[in-house]
Amino acid sequence: MAPAEPDEASDVHCRLDELLEARGMTLARLSELVGVTVVNLSVLKNDRARAIRFSTLQAICEALDCEIGELLVRRARPVT
């Protein structure tokens, strides 16, 4: 499988915004808990991330008490 082209949209959606809201947590607080900058978390939250380290993914899920599948979901592709 070839890597995605630089401007190709991803089918993966990050539900970080919804999970933060449900837990009453801010992006700044999550940043403190996981040791990732607010800027990098914002990139992830806005579906602009091209990659994520497993250690970061694990830390986010631990801080939010969620499973990976609750954080990252596949978007349905439009039927053509």
Kinemage of the C-alpha trace (Angstrom):
@kinemage 1
@onewidth
@group {chain A} dominant
@subgroup {mainchain}
@vectorlist {calphas} color= white
{ca met a 1} P 0.000 0.000 0.000
{ca ala a 2} L 1.432 3.346 -0.998
{ca pro a 3} L 1.572 6.199 1.533
{ca ala a 4} L -1.000 8.970 1.236
{ca glu a 5} L -0.159 11.864 -1.003
{ca pro a 6} L 0.670 15.107 0.899
{ca asp a 7} L -2.648 16.798 0.080
{ca glu a 8} L -4.805 13.651 0.070
{ca ala a 9} L -7.588 13.757 2.684
{ca ser a 10} L -7.614 11.024 5.296
{ca asp a 11} L -10.561 8.792 6.091
{ca val a 12} L -9.530 8.794 9.770
{ca his a 13} L -11.327 11.234 12.048
{ca cys a 14} L -10.048 12.141 15.507
{ca arg a 15} L -12.830 12.603 18.060
{ca leu a 16} L -10.565 14.453 20.521
{ca asp a 17} L -12.847 17.491 20.673
{ca glu a 18} L -15.907 15.428 21.605
{ca leu a 19} L -14.006 13.372 24.195
{ca leu a 20} L -12.549 16.481 25.830
{ca glu a 21} L -15.981 18.100 26.028
{ca ala a 22} L -17.573 14.968 27.488
{ca arg a 23} L -14.928 14.894 30.201
{ca gly a 24} L -14.908 18.619 30.906
{ca met a 25} L -11.217 18.821 30.042
{ca thr a 26} L -9.347 21.462 28.078
{ca leu a 27} L -6.731 20.883 25.415
{ca ala a 28} L -4.231 22.687 27.657
{ca arg a 29} L -4.913 20.281 30.535
{ca leu a 30} L -4.588 17.262 28.240
{ca ser a 31} L -1.292 18.701 27.005
{ca glu a 32} L -0.014 18.829 30.590
{ca leu a 33} L -1.129 15.258 31.285
{ca val a 34} L 0.364 13.657 28.181
{ca gly a 35} L 3.429 15.835 27.599
{ca val a 36} L 2.479 16.865 24.069
{ca thr a 37} L 2.271 20.500 23.001
{ca val a 38} L -1.102 22.159 22.583
{ca val a 39} L -0.146 22.879 18.968
{ca asn a 40} L 0.453 19.181 18.222
{ca leu a 41} L -2.772 18.163 19.965
{ca ser a 42} L -4.604 20.815 17.955
{ca val a 43} L -3.221 19.368 14.721
{ca leu a 44} L -4.536 15.969 15.801
{ca lys a 45} L -7.891 17.391 16.935
{ca asn a 46} L -8.437 19.145 13.607
{ca asp a 47} L -7.679 16.013 11.544
{ca arg a 48} L -4.495 17.475 10.088
{ca ala a 49} L -2.097 14.945 11.654
{ca arg a 50} L -0.356 12.594 9.250
{ca ala a 51} L 0.975 10.271 11.954
{ca ile a 52} L 0.837 9.652 15.690
{ca arg a 53} L 3.242 7.736 17.890
{ca phe a 54} L 1.806 4.752 19.694
{ca ser a 55} L 3.170 6.159 22.967
{ca thr a 56} L 1.265 9.419 22.383
{ca leu a 57} L -1.879 7.552 21.431
{ca gln a 58} L -1.611 5.449 24.577
{ca ala a 59} L -1.015 8.509 26.789
{ca ile a 60} L -4.030 10.331 25.328
{ca cys a 61} L -6.269 7.312 25.809
{ca glu a 62} L -5.078 6.872 29.408
{ca ala a 63} L -5.653 10.559 30.195
{ca leu a 64} L -9.147 10.469 28.654
{ca asp a 65} L -9.952 6.979 29.965
{ca cys a 66} L -10.970 5.811 26.510
{ca glu a 67} L -10.143 3.170 23.948
{ca ile a 68} L -8.300 3.905 20.718
{ca gly a 69} L -11.492 3.180 18.761
{ca glu a 70} L -13.293 5.911 20.693
{ca leu a 71} L -10.600 8.434 19.771
{ca leu a 72} L -9.942 7.498 16.147
{ca val a 73} L -12.744 6.451 13.810
{ca arg a 74} L -13.046 5.856 10.079
{ca arg a 75} L -15.205 8.195 8.064
{ca ala a 76} L -17.519 6.636 5.546
{ca arg a 77} L -16.461 7.271 1.968
{ca pro a 78} L -19.120 8.731 -0.314
{ca val a 79} L -20.642 6.181 -2.653
{ca thr a 80} L -19.747 6.966 -6.256
